[in-house]
Amino acid sequence: MKKVWKIIGNKYVIATLVFAVLILFLDEYNLMVTGRVKRQVDELHAEESALREAITADSLSNANLRGNLDAIEHYGRENYYMKRPNEDIFVIK
C-alpha cells in the first residue's frame, strides 16, 4: 500500500493527472465539445451528400427539359398545374 501512495504522491504523476483533468474536462475544447462538433460534422457530411444527389437529379431533369417540348409540357402540368386554354384541371390530394 505504501508503494501505491509513493507512486501517487510523486510530483510528476500529480502534474500529469492535473494536466489530464484540465485538458479532458476543463479546457475550452474538452471531450464533450469535441464530440458535439464531430457529430455536427457528420450531420453536415450527410446533408452534403444528400444535396449532391439532389443536384445530380436536377441536372438530369434540366438536361431532359432542354430540347424536349413534350417533357417541358409534362413538367409544367405536374409541378405548376398549368393547363391548355379550354381544359379543366382537378387536383386530388
Backbone as XML, in Angstrom:
<?xml version="1.0"?>
<chain id="A" units="angstrom">
  <residue number="1" name="MET">
    <atom name="N" x="0.820" y="-1.183" z="0.000"/>
    <atom name="CA" x="0.000" y="0.000" z="0.000"/>
    <atom name="C" x="0.870" y="1.254" z="0.000"/>
  </residue>
  <residue number="2" name="LYS">
    <atom name="N" x="1.982" y="1.202" z="0.733"/>
    <atom name="CA" x="2.877" y="2.350" z="0.768"/>
    <atom name="C" x="3.481" y="2.611" z="-0.614"/>
  </residue>
  <residue number="3" name="LYS">
    <atom name="N" x="3.677" y="1.535" z="-1.349"/>
    <atom name="CA" x="4.258" y="1.671" z="-2.684"/>
    <atom name="C" x="3.297" y="2.420" z="-3.609"/>
  </residue>
  <residue number="4" name="VAL">
    <atom name="N" x="1.965" y="2.128" z="-3.500"/>
    <atom name="CA" x="0.953" y="2.809" z="-4.313"/>
    <atom name="C" x="0.910" y="4.284" z="-3.955"/>
  </residue>
  <residue number="5" name="TRP">
    <atom name="N" x="0.893" y="4.605" z="-2.668"/>
    <atom name="CA" x="0.872" y="6.006" z="-2.240"/>
    <atom name="C" x="2.156" y="6.729" z="-2.656"/>
  </residue>
  <residue number="6" name="LYS">
    <atom name="N" x="3.237" y="6.010" z="-2.661"/>
    <atom name="CA" x="4.505" y="6.618" z="-3.081"/>
    <atom name="C" x="4.439" y="6.996" z="-4.567"/>
  </residue>
  <residue number="7" name="ILE">
    <atom name="N" x="3.816" y="6.117" z="-5.388"/>
    <atom name="CA" x="3.681" y="6.398" z="-6.819"/>
    <atom name="C" x="2.689" y="7.540" z="-7.043"/>
  </residue>
  <residue number="8" name="ILE">
    <atom name="N" x="1.538" y="7.501" z="-6.342"/>
    <atom name="CA" x="0.527" y="8.552" z="-6.495"/>
    <atom name="C" x="1.056" y="9.886" z="-5.975"/>
  </residue>
  <residue number="9" name="GLY">
    <atom name="N" x="1.860" y="9.874" z="-4.938"/>
    <atom name="CA" x="2.403" y="11.094" z="-4.346"/>
    <atom name="C" x="3.547" y="11.706" z="-5.133"/>
  </residue>
  <residue number="10" name="ASN">
    <atom name="N" x="4.009" y="11.043" z="-6.149"/>
    <atom name="CA" x="5.089" y="11.553" z="-6.975"/>
    <atom name="C" x="4.638" y="12.833" z="-7.670"/>
  </residue>
  <residue number="11" name="LYS">
    <atom name="N" x="5.478" y="13.850" z="-7.682"/>
    <atom name="CA" x="5.083" y="15.146" z="-8.249"/>
    <atom name="C" x="4.828" y="15.069" z="-9.758"/>
  </residue>
  <residue number="12" name="TYR">
    <atom name="N" x="5.483" y="14.174" z="-10.442"/>
    <atom name="CA" x="5.270" y="14.041" z="-11.887"/>
    <atom name="C" x="3.919" y="13.383" z="-12.184"/>
  </residue>
  <residue number="13" name="VAL">
    <atom name="N" x="3.544" y="12.419" z="-11.379"/>
    <atom name="CA" x="2.241" y="11.772" z="-11.539"/>
    <atom name="C" x="1.140" y="12.765" z="-11.238"/>
  </residue>
  <residue number="14" name="ILE">
    <atom name="N" x="1.295" y="13.536" z="-10.179"/>
    <atom name="CA" x="0.294" y="14.550" z="-9.829"/>
    <atom name="C" x="0.183" y="15.587" z="-10.934"/>
  </residue>
  <residue number="15" name="ALA">
    <atom name="N" x="1.310" y="16.057" z="-11.447"/>
    <atom name="CA" x="1.288" y="17.047" z="-12.526"/>
    <atom name="C" x="0.622" y="16.478" z="-13.775"/>
  </residue>
  <residue number="16" name="THR">
    <atom name="N" x="0.910" y="15.219" z="-14.083"/>
    <atom name="CA" x="0.288" y="14.581" z="-15.248"/>
    <atom name="C" x="-1.213" y="14.450" z="-15.057"/>
  </residue>
  <residue number="17" name="LEU">
    <atom name="N" x="-1.669" y="14.038" z="-13.878"/>
    <atom name="CA" x="-3.097" y="13.913" z="-13.603"/>
    <atom name="C" x="-3.809" y="15.263" z="-13.670"/>
  </residue>
  <residue number="18" name="VAL">
    <atom name="N" x="-3.199" y="16.290" z="-13.106"/>
    <atom name="CA" x="-3.785" y="17.640" z="-13.168"/>
    <atom name="C" x="-3.870" y="18.099" z="-14.621"/>
  </residue>
  <residue number="19" name="PHE">
    <atom name="N" x="-2.833" y="17.883" z="-15.373"/>
    <atom name="CA" x="-2.832" y="18.261" z="-16.783"/>
    <atom name="C" x="-3.920" y="17.509" z="-17.556"/>
  </residue>
  <residue number="20" name="ALA">
    <atom name="N" x="-4.059" y="16.210" z="-17.289"/>
    <atom name="CA" x="-5.069" y="15.408" z="-17.980"/>
    <atom name="C" x="-6.476" y="15.898" z="-17.644"/>
  </residue>
  <residue number="21" name="VAL">
    <atom name="N" x="-6.731" y="16.213" z="-16.385"/>
    <atom name="CA" x="-8.053" y="16.721" z="-15.987"/>
    <atom name="C" x="-8.320" y="18.063" z="-16.657"/>
  </residue>
  <residue number="22" name="LEU">
    <atom name="N" x="-7.326" y="18.916" z="-16.684"/>
    <atom name="CA" x="-7.512" y="20.227" z="-17.331"/>
    <atom name="C" x="-7.832" y="20.077" z="-18.807"/>
  </residue>
  <residue number="23" name="ILE">
    <atom name="N" x="-7.109" y="19.248" z="-19.487"/>
    <atom name="CA" x="-7.295" y="19.077" z="-20.923"/>
    <atom name="C" x="-8.593" y="18.351" z="-21.240"/>
  </residue>
  <residue number="24" name="LEU">
    <atom name="N" x="-8.900" y="17.292" z="-20.515"/>
    <atom name="CA" x="-10.058" y="16.466" z="-20.842"/>
    <atom name="C" x="-11.385" y="17.086" z="-20.416"/>
  </residue>
  <residue number="25" name="PHE">
    <atom name="N" x="-11.427" y="17.841" z="-19.340"/>
    <atom name="CA" x="-12.709" y="18.292" z="-18.817"/>
    <atom name="C" x="-12.867" y="19.811" z="-18.705"/>
  </residue>
  <residue number="26" name="LEU">
    <atom name="N" x="-11.803" y="20.527" z="-18.440"/>
    <atom name="CA" x="-11.933" y="21.947" z="-18.144"/>
    <atom name="C" x="-11.486" y="22.866" z="-19.278"/>
  </residue>
  <residue number="27" name="ASP">
    <atom name="N" x="-10.925" y="22.332" z="-20.296"/>
    <atom name="CA" x="-10.437" y="23.120" z="-21.415"/>
    <atom name="C" x="-11.601" y="23.614" z="-22.269"/>
  </residue>
  <residue number="28" name="GLU">
    <atom name="N" x="-11.350" y="24.631" z="-23.071"/>
    <atom name="CA" x="-12.384" y="25.165" z="-23.967"/>
    <atom name="C" x="-12.832" y="24.111" z="-24.977"/>
  </residue>
  <residue number="29" name="TYR">
    <atom name="N" x="-11.941" y="23.270" z="-25.427"/>
    <atom name="CA" x="-12.241" y="22.209" z="-26.390"/>
    <atom name="C" x="-12.137" y="20.852" z="-25.696"/>
  </residue>
  <residue number="30" name="ASN">
    <atom name="N" x="-12.974" y="20.628" z="-24.698"/>
    <atom name="CA" x="-12.916" y="19.386" z="-23.938"/>
    <atom name="C" x="-13.575" y="18.249" z="-24.702"/>
  </residue>
  <residue number="31" name="LEU">
    <atom name="N" x="-13.722" y="17.115" z="-24.065"/>
    <atom name="CA" x="-14.263" y="15.932" z="-24.733"/>
    <atom name="C" x="-15.694" y="16.129" z="-25.207"/>
  </residue>
  <residue number="32" name="MET">
    <atom name="N" x="-16.526" y="16.774" z="-24.389"/>
    <atom name="CA" x="-17.929" y="16.972" z="-24.783"/>
    <atom name="C" x="-18.046" y="17.893" z="-25.992"/>
  </residue>
  <residue number="33" name="VAL">
    <atom name="N" x="-17.281" y="18.964" z="-26.002"/>
    <atom name="CA" x="-17.311" y="19.896" z="-27.133"/>
    <atom name="C" x="-16.792" y="19.210" z="-28.390"/>
  </residue>
  <residue number="34" name="THR">
    <atom name="N" x="-15.730" y="18.450" z="-28.244"/>
    <atom name="CA" x="-15.167" y="17.741" z="-29.389"/>
    <atom name="C" x="-16.158" y="16.729" z="-29.947"/>
  </residue>
  <residue number="35" name="GLY">
    <atom name="N" x="-16.848" y="16.005" z="-29.078"/>
    <atom name="CA" x="-17.854" y="15.047" z="-29.532"/>
    <atom name="C" x="-19.016" y="15.725" z="-30.231"/>
  </residue>
  <residue number="36" name="ARG">
    <atom name="N" x="-19.479" y="16.857" z="-29.692"/>
    <atom name="CA" x="-20.581" y="17.593" z="-30.305"/>
    <atom name="C" x="-20.185" y="18.113" z="-31.693"/>
  </residue>
  <residue number="37" name="VAL">
    <atom name="N" x="-18.982" y="18.622" z="-31.811"/>
    <atom name="CA" x="-18.503" y="19.136" z="-33.099"/>
    <atom name="C" x="-18.365" y="17.999" z="-34.106"/>
  </residue>
  <residue number="38" name="LYS">
    <atom name="N" x="-17.880" y="16.850" z="-33.651"/>
    <atom name="CA" x="-17.747" y="15.694" z="-34.561"/>
    <atom name="C" x="-19.122" y="15.250" z="-35.057"/>
  </residue>
  <residue number="39" name="ARG">
    <atom name="N" x="-20.118" y="15.241" z="-34.169"/>
    <atom name="CA" x="-21.476" y="14.873" z="-34.564"/>
    <atom name="C" x="-22.030" y="15.867" z="-35.594"/>
  </residue>
  <residue number="40" name="GLN">
    <atom name="N" x="-21.778" y="17.156" z="-35.381"/>
    <atom name="CA" x="-22.237" y="18.171" z="-36.336"/>
    <atom name="C" x="-21.563" y="17.995" z="-37.691"/>
  </residue>
  <residue number="41" name="VAL">
    <atom name="N" x="-20.278" y="17.682" z="-37.675"/>
    <atom name="CA" x="-19.554" y="17.475" z="-38.933"/>
    <atom name="C" x="-20.122" y="16.270" z="-39.677"/>
  </residue>
  <residue number="42" name="ASP">
    <atom name="N" x="-20.424" y="15.199" z="-38.952"/>
    <atom name="CA" x="-21.016" y="14.013" z="-39.590"/>
    <atom name="C" x="-22.382" y="14.339" z="-40.191"/>
  </residue>
  <residue number="43" name="GLU">
    <atom name="N" x="-23.202" y="15.122" z="-39.462"/>
    <atom name="CA" x="-24.515" y="15.520" z="-39.983"/>
    <atom name="C" x="-24.361" y="16.377" z="-41.235"/>
  </residue>
  <residue number="44" name="LEU">
    <atom name="N" x="-23.394" y="17.276" z="-41.225"/>
    <atom name="CA" x="-23.178" y="18.134" z="-42.389"/>
    <atom name="C" x="-22.675" y="17.337" z="-43.589"/>
  </residue>
  <residue number="45" name="HIS">
    <atom name="N" x="-21.860" y="16.309" z="-43.348"/>
    <atom name="CA" x="-21.416" y="15.455" z="-44.455"/>
    <atom name="C" x="-22.598" y="14.695" z="-45.054"/>
  </residue>
  <residue number="46" name="ALA">
    <atom name="N" x="-23.496" y="14.221" z="-44.199"/>
    <atom name="CA" x="-24.682" y="13.521" z="-44.700"/>
    <atom name="C" x="-25.569" y="14.476" z="-45.495"/>
  </residue>
  <residue number="47" name="GLU">
    <atom name="N" x="-25.728" y="15.704" z="-44.998"/>
    <atom name="CA" x="-26.533" y="16.698" z="-45.726"/>
    <atom name="C" x="-25.883" y="17.054" z="-47.064"/>
  </residue>
  <residue number="48" name="GLU">
    <atom name="N" x="-24.553" y="17.138" z="-47.054"/>
    <atom name="CA" x="-23.838" y="17.446" z="-48.289"/>
    <atom name="C" x="-24.064" y="16.361" z="-49.339"/>
  </residue>
  <residue number="49" name="SER">
    <atom name="N" x="-23.990" y="15.104" z="-48.941"/>
    <atom name="CA" x="-24.179" y="14.021" z="-49.907"/>
    <atom name="C" x="-25.617" y="13.998" z="-50.422"/>
  </residue>
  <residue number="50" name="ALA">
    <atom name="N" x="-26.591" y="14.300" z="-49.546"/>
    <atom name="CA" x="-27.987" y="14.358" z="-49.993"/>
    <atom name="C" x="-28.186" y="15.500" z="-50.987"/>
  </residue>
  <residue number="51" name="LEU">
    <atom name="N" x="-27.562" y="16.633" z="-50.720"/>
    <atom name="CA" x="-27.681" y="17.767" z="-51.645"/>
    <atom name="C" x="-26.971" y="17.491" z="-52.970"/>
  </residue>
  <residue number="52" name="ARG">
    <atom name="N" x="-25.856" y="16.779" z="-52.911"/>
    <atom name="CA" x="-25.174" y="16.423" z="-54.161"/>
    <atom name="C" x="-26.045" y="15.503" z="-55.020"/>
  </residue>
  <residue number="53" name="GLU">
    <atom name="N" x="-26.744" y="14.566" z="-54.374"/>
    <atom name="CA" x="-27.654" y="13.690" z="-55.112"/>
    <atom name="C" x="-28.808" y="14.491" z="-55.709"/>
  </residue>
  <residue number="54" name="ALA">
    <atom name="N" x="-29.316" y="15.463" z="-54.958"/>
    <atom name="CA" x="-30.405" y="16.306" z="-55.465"/>
    <atom name="C" x="-29.924" y="17.136" z="-56.652"/>
  </residue>
  <residue number="55" name="ILE">
    <atom name="N" x="-28.706" y="17.638" z="-56.584"/>
    <atom name="CA" x="-28.146" y="18.418" z="-57.693"/>
    <atom name="C" x="-28.006" y="17.542" z="-58.928"/>
  </residue>
  <residue number="56" name="THR">
    <atom name="N" x="-27.549" y="16.316" z="-58.737"/>
    <atom name="CA" x="-27.408" y="15.397" z="-59.865"/>
    <atom name="C" x="-28.762" y="15.111" z="-60.503"/>
  </residue>
  <residue number="57" name="ALA">
    <atom name="N" x="-29.776" y="14.860" z="-59.673"/>
    <atom name="CA" x="-31.118" y="14.593" z="-60.205"/>
    <atom name="C" x="-31.667" y="15.813" z="-60.937"/>
  </residue>
  <residue number="58" name="ASP">
    <atom name="N" x="-31.453" y="17.003" z="-60.378"/>
    <atom name="CA" x="-31.926" y="18.220" z="-61.040"/>
    <atom name="C" x="-31.181" y="18.481" z="-62.344"/>
  </residue>
  <residue number="59" name="SER">
    <atom name="N" x="-29.905" y="18.160" z="-62.374"/>
    <atom name="CA" x="-29.133" y="18.340" z="-63.602"/>
    <atom name="C" x="-29.648" y="17.416" z="-64.707"/>
  </residue>
  <residue number="60" name="LEU">
    <atom name="N" x="-29.973" y="16.175" z="-64.330"/>
    <atom name="CA" x="-30.528" y="15.248" z="-65.320"/>
    <atom name="C" x="-31.893" y="15.730" z="-65.805"/>
  </residue>
  <residue number="61" name="SER">
    <atom name="N" x="-32.705" y="16.225" z="-64.888"/>
    <atom name="CA" x="-34.020" y="16.760" z="-65.262"/>
    <atom name="C" x="-33.865" y="17.974" z="-66.171"/>
  </residue>
  <residue number="62" name="ASN">
    <atom name="N" x="-32.914" y="18.817" z="-65.854"/>
    <atom name="CA" x="-32.657" y="20.006" z="-66.667"/>
    <atom name="C" x="-32.194" y="19.615" z="-68.069"/>
  </residue>
  <residue number="63" name="ALA">
    <atom name="N" x="-31.323" y="18.629" z="-68.157"/>
    <atom name="CA" x="-30.843" y="18.173" z="-69.465"/>
    <atom name="C" x="-31.990" y="17.577" z="-70.274"/>
  </residue>
  <residue number="64" name="ASN">
    <atom name="N" x="-32.913" y="16.899" z="-69.603"/>
    <atom name="CA" x="-34.062" y="16.312" z="-70.277"/>
    <atom name="C" x="-35.005" y="17.393" z="-70.801"/>
  </residue>
  <residue number="65" name="LEU">
    <atom name="N" x="-35.124" y="18.486" z="-70.062"/>
    <atom name="CA" x="-36.064" y="19.545" z="-70.440"/>
    <atom name="C" x="-35.516" y="20.502" z="-71.503"/>
  </residue>
  <residue number="66" name="ARG">
    <atom name="N" x="-34.240" y="20.510" z="-71.727"/>
    <atom name="CA" x="-33.630" y="21.498" z="-72.621"/>
    <atom name="C" x="-34.208" y="21.498" z="-74.032"/>
  </residue>
  <residue number="67" name="GLY">
    <atom name="N" x="-34.378" y="20.377" z="-74.626"/>
    <atom name="CA" x="-34.808" y="20.380" z="-76.017"/>
    <atom name="C" x="-36.103" y="19.630" z="-76.269"/>
  </residue>
  <residue number="68" name="ASN">
    <atom name="N" x="-36.699" y="19.068" z="-75.253"/>
    <atom name="CA" x="-37.857" y="18.217" z="-75.424"/>
    <atom name="C" x="-39.123" y="18.978" z="-75.009"/>
  </residue>
  <residue number="69" name="LEU">
    <atom name="N" x="-39.916" y="19.423" z="-76.003"/>
    <atom name="CA" x="-41.115" y="20.203" z="-75.699"/>
    <atom name="C" x="-42.162" y="19.381" z="-74.959"/>
  </residue>
  <residue number="70" name="ASP">
    <atom name="N" x="-42.269" y="18.097" z="-75.272"/>
    <atom name="CA" x="-43.220" y="17.253" z="-74.551"/>
    <atom name="C" x="-42.849" y="17.131" z="-73.074"/>
  </residue>
  <residue number="71" name="ALA">
    <atom name="N" x="-41.561" y="17.028" z="-72.812"/>
    <atom name="CA" x="-41.102" y="16.937" z="-71.421"/>
    <atom name="C" x="-41.359" y="18.245" z="-70.682"/>
  </residue>
  <residue number="72" name="ILE">
    <atom name="N" x="-41.172" y="19.369" z="-71.354"/>
    <atom name="CA" x="-41.442" y="20.670" z="-70.743"/>
    <atom name="C" x="-42.922" y="20.792" z="-70.402"/>
  </residue>
  <residue number="73" name="GLU">
    <atom name="N" x="-43.796" y="20.386" z="-71.326"/>
    <atom name="CA" x="-45.229" y="20.439" z="-71.070"/>
    <atom name="C" x="-45.609" y="19.523" z="-69.906"/>
  </residue>
  <residue number="74" name="HIS">
    <atom name="N" x="-45.060" y="18.329" z="-69.897"/>
    <atom name="CA" x="-45.342" y="17.372" z="-68.829"/>
    <atom name="C" x="-44.886" y="17.924" z="-67.471"/>
  </residue>
  <residue number="75" name="TYR">
    <atom name="N" x="-43.714" y="18.529" z="-67.429"/>
    <atom name="CA" x="-43.176" y="19.109" z="-66.203"/>
    <atom name="C" x="-44.048" y="20.263" z="-65.712"/>
  </residue>
  <residue number="76" name="GLY">
    <atom name="N" x="-44.449" y="21.140" z="-66.617"/>
    <atom name="CA" x="-45.298" y="22.267" z="-66.252"/>
    <atom name="C" x="-46.655" y="21.820" z="-65.742"/>
  </residue>
  <residue number="77" name="ARG">
    <atom name="N" x="-47.221" y="20.809" z="-66.345"/>
    <atom name="CA" x="-48.537" y="20.308" z="-65.908"/>
    <atom name="C" x="-48.445" y="19.651" z="-64.529"/>
  </residue>
  <residue number="78" name="GLU">
    <atom name="N" x="-47.382" y="18.898" z="-64.272"/>
    <atom name="CA" x="-47.268" y="18.205" z="-62.992"/>
    <atom name="C" x="-46.900" y="19.138" z="-61.847"/>
  </residue>
  <residue number="79" name="ASN">
    <atom name="N" x="-45.966" y="20.012" z="-62.068"/>
    <atom name="CA" x="-45.430" y="20.804" z="-60.965"/>
    <atom name="C" x="-46.112" y="22.153" z="-60.780"/>
  </residue>
  <residue number="80" name="TYR">
    <atom name="N" x="-46.623" y="22.734" z="-61.850"/>
    <atom name="CA" x="-47.199" y="24.070" z="-61.745"/>
    <atom name="C" x="-48.682" y="24.104" z="-62.097"/>
  </residue>
  <residue number="81" name="TYR">
    <atom name="N" x="-49.285" y="22.957" z="-62.310"/>
    <atom name="CA" x="-50.706" y="22.817" z="-62.611"/>
    <atom name="C" x="-51.123" y="23.705" z="-63.794"/>
  </residue>
  <residue number="82" name="MET">
    <atom name="N" x="-50.278" y="23.773" z="-64.792"/>
    <atom name="CA" x="-50.602" y="24.539" z="-65.994"/>
    <atom name="C" x="-51.606" y="23.759" z="-66.840"/>
  </residue>
  <residue number="83" name="LYS">
    <atom name="N" x="-52.368" y="24.500" z="-67.642"/>
    <atom name="CA" x="-53.400" y="23.846" z="-68.446"/>
    <atom name="C" x="-53.487" y="24.518" z="-69.802"/>
  </residue>
  <residue number="84" name="ARG">
    <atom name="N" x="-54.146" y="23.843" z="-70.708"/>
    <atom name="CA" x="-54.416" y="24.404" z="-72.020"/>
    <atom name="C" x="-55.634" y="25.313" z="-71.912"/>
  </residue>
  <residue number="85" name="PRO">
    <atom name="N" x="-55.884" y="26.169" z="-72.894"/>
    <atom name="CA" x="-56.964" y="27.168" z="-72.778"/>
    <atom name="C" x="-58.355" y="26.590" z="-72.472"/>
  </residue>
  <residue number="86" name="ASN">
    <atom name="N" x="-58.793" y="25.550" z="-73.108"/>
    <atom name="CA" x="-60.139" y="25.017" z="-72.900"/>
    <atom name="C" x="-60.089" y="23.713" z="-72.116"/>
  </residue>
  <residue number="87" name="GLU">
    <atom name="N" x="-59.390" y="23.718" z="-71.008"/>
    <atom name="CA" x="-59.168" y="22.495" z="-70.260"/>
    <atom name="C" x="-59.373" y="22.778" z="-68.767"/>
  </residue>
  <residue number="88" name="ASP">
    <atom name="N" x="-59.968" y="21.852" z="-68.058"/>
    <atom name="CA" x="-60.148" y="21.982" z="-66.620"/>
    <atom name="C" x="-59.202" y="21.003" z="-65.921"/>
  </residue>
  <residue number="89" name="ILE">
    <atom name="N" x="-58.652" y="21.445" z="-64.784"/>
    <atom name="CA" x="-57.727" y="20.601" z="-64.023"/>
    <atom name="C" x="-58.340" y="20.371" z="-62.649"/>
  </residue>
  <residue number="90" name="PHE">
    <atom name="N" x="-58.344" y="19.132" z="-62.226"/>
    <atom name="CA" x="-58.804" y="18.766" z="-60.891"/>
    <atom name="C" x="-57.611" y="18.202" z="-60.134"/>
  </residue>
  <residue number="91" name="VAL">
    <atom name="N" x="-57.292" y="18.846" z="-59.030"/>
    <atom name="CA" x="-56.165" y="18.418" z="-58.205"/>
    <atom name="C" x="-56.709" y="17.601" z="-57.054"/>
  </residue>
  <residue number="92" name="ILE">
    <atom name="N" x="-56.298" y="16.346" z="-56.977"/>
    <atom name="CA" x="-56.756" y="15.443" z="-55.927"/>
    <atom name="C" x="-55.544" y="15.076" z="-55.082"/>
  </residue>
  <residue number="93" name="LYS">
    <atom name="N" x="-55.650" y="15.346" z="-53.780"/>
    <atom name="CA" x="-54.537" y="15.040" z="-52.875"/>
    <atom name="C" x="-54.920" y="13.944" z="-51.930"/>
  </residue>
</chain>
